[in-house]
């Protein structure tokens, strides 16, 4: 990482800074995991172990929280993150067909990243655009009133 002041371990040093911000505080696991994920883009096992050791917690507890909440990723995200709504309005209007099309187009399953690292697929309970159902997002762009054919057209642009 360029001009690193820490002998090439800038992420380790920044993680330590994050941990020290919360030293001696209770109930800080989720904010610590959030900040660690912001730093690295995901939560590798090494990071989870470092957090567990720092707060003198069992690794299983830290891992359990990281895997319970959908906001946390244990593998790196693709260059483009696709979120397909699986909520009621989207489901009723064909959301499963949209999810199926994304899976078949990219040859991945929900929660996976494509082999080329371009796409990660995350089904979500709601994107807050029920009037446009079925809906998906790619990064910060929302696409509504989808059909399987439209999904193919949209993915081709990325």
C-alpha positions in Angstrom: 0.0 0.0 0.0 2.3 2.7 -1.1 4.0 4.7 1.6 2.9 2.7 4.6 4.2 3.9 7.9 3.7 0.5 9.5 6.1 -1.8 7.6 3.5 -2.9 5.1 0.8 -3.7 7.7 -1.3 -0.6 7.5 -4.6 -2.5 7.8 -3.3 -4.2 10.9 -2.4 -0.9 12.4 -5.7 0.7 11.5 -7.6 -2.3 12.9 -5.6 -1.8 16.1 -6.7 1.9 16.2 -10.3 0.8 15.8 -10.0 -1.7 18.6 -8.4 0.9 20.9 -11.3 3.3 20.3 -13.6 0.8 22.0 -11.2 -0.4 24.7 -13.0 -1.0 28.0 -16.5 -0.5 26.6 -19.3 -3.0 26.7 -21.6 -4.0 23.9 -19.3 -2.8 21.1 -18.9 -5.9 19.0 -21.3 -4.9 16.2 -19.8 -1.4 15.7 -16.3 -2.9 15.8 -17.2 -5.4 13.2 -18.8 -2.7 11.1 -15.7 -0.5 11.2 -13.4 -3.5 10.5 -15.5 -4.4 7.5 -15.4 -0.8 6.2 -11.6 -1.0 6.5 -11.2 -4.3 4.6 -14.4 -4.7 2.6 -15.1 -8.0 4.4 -14.2 -9.8 7.7 -11.5 -12.4 7.1 -11.0 -15.0 9.8 -7.7 -13.3 10.9 -9.7 -10.1 11.7 -12.4 -12.0 13.6 -9.7 -13.7 15.7 -7.9 -10.4 16.4 -11.2 -8.9 17.6 -12.0 -11.9 19.8 -8.5 -11.9 21.3 -8.6 -8.1 21.9 -11.9 -8.2 23.7 -11.1 -11.5 25.4 -14.1 -13.2 23.8 -14.5 -16.7 22.4 -13.9 -16.7 18.6 -17.2 -18.6 18.3 -19.1 -15.6 19.7 -17.5 -13.1 17.3 -18.0 -15.5 14.4 -21.6 -16.1 15.5 -22.4 -12.4 15.4 -20.6 -11.9 12.1 -22.6 -14.7 10.5 -25.9 -13.9 12.1 -26.3 -10.4 10.6 -26.6 -10.1 6.8 -24.7 -6.8 6.8 -21.4 -8.7 7.4 -19.4 -10.5 4.7 -16.8 -13.2 5.4 -15.6 -13.2 1.8 -14.6 -10.3 -0.4 -17.4 -8.7 -2.4 -17.3 -8.5 -6.2 -16.6 -5.3 -8.0 -20.4 -4.9 -8.4 -22.8 -5.9 -5.6 -26.2 -7.0 -6.8 -29.1 -7.0 -4.3 -32.3 -8.7 -5.4 -35.4 -8.0 -3.3 -37.1 -11.1 -2.0 -39.8 -9.2 0.0 -43.5 -9.8 -0.3 -44.3 -7.3 -3.1 -41.3 -8.4 -5.2 -42.1 -12.1 -4.5 -45.7 -11.7 -5.6 -44.6 -9.9 -8.8 -42.0 -12.4 -9.9 -38.9 -11.6 -7.7 -37.9 -15.3 -7.7 -37.7 -15.3 -11.5 -35.4 -12.2 -11.3 -33.2 -13.9 -8.7 -33.1 -17.1 -10.8 -32.1 -15.1 -13.9 -29.3 -13.4 -12.2 -28.0 -16.7 -10.9 -28.1 -18.3 -14.3 -26.6 -15.3 -16.1 -23.7 -15.1 -13.7 -23.4 -18.8 -12.9 -23.5 -18.1 -9.1 -25.8 -18.8 -6.2 -27.1 -16.3 -3.7 -24.3 -15.2 -1.4 -21.6 -16.0 -3.9 -19.1 -13.9 -6.0 -18.6 -14.7 -9.7 -15.3 -16.4 -10.6 -14.1 -13.2 -12.4 -14.7 -11.2 -9.2 -17.1 -8.8 -11.1 -20.3 -9.6 -9.2 -21.6 -10.6 -5.8 -25.2 -11.6 -5.4 -27.1 -10.8 -2.2 -30.8 -11.5 -1.8 -32.3 -8.9 0.6 -35.7 -8.8 2.4 -36.6 -5.3 1.2 -35.0 -2.5 -0.9 -37.8 -0.1 0.0 -39.1 0.3 -3.6 -42.2 -1.9 -3.4 -44.0 0.2 -6.0 -41.4 -0.8 -8.5 -41.5 -4.5 -7.8 -39.7 -6.6 -8.7 -36.6 -4.7 -7.9 -32.8 -5.2 -7.8 -29.9 -2.9 -7.1 -26.4 -2.9 -8.6 -24.2 -0.9 -6.4 -26.1 2.3 -5.9 -28.4 2.0 -9.0 -32.0 0.7 -8.6 -33.8 -1.1 -11.3 -37.5 -1.7 -11.1 -40.4 -3.3 -12.8 -38.0 -6.0 -13.9 -38.5 -9.0 -16.2 -36.0 -11.7 -16.7 -35.1 -10.2 -20.2 -34.5 -6.8 -18.6 -32.1 -8.4 -16.1 -30.0 -9.8 -19.0 -29.9 -6.3 -20.6 -28.9 -4.6 -17.4 -26.1 -7.1 -16.5 -24.7 -6.8 -20.0 -24.0 -3.1 -19.2 -21.7 -4.1 -16.3 
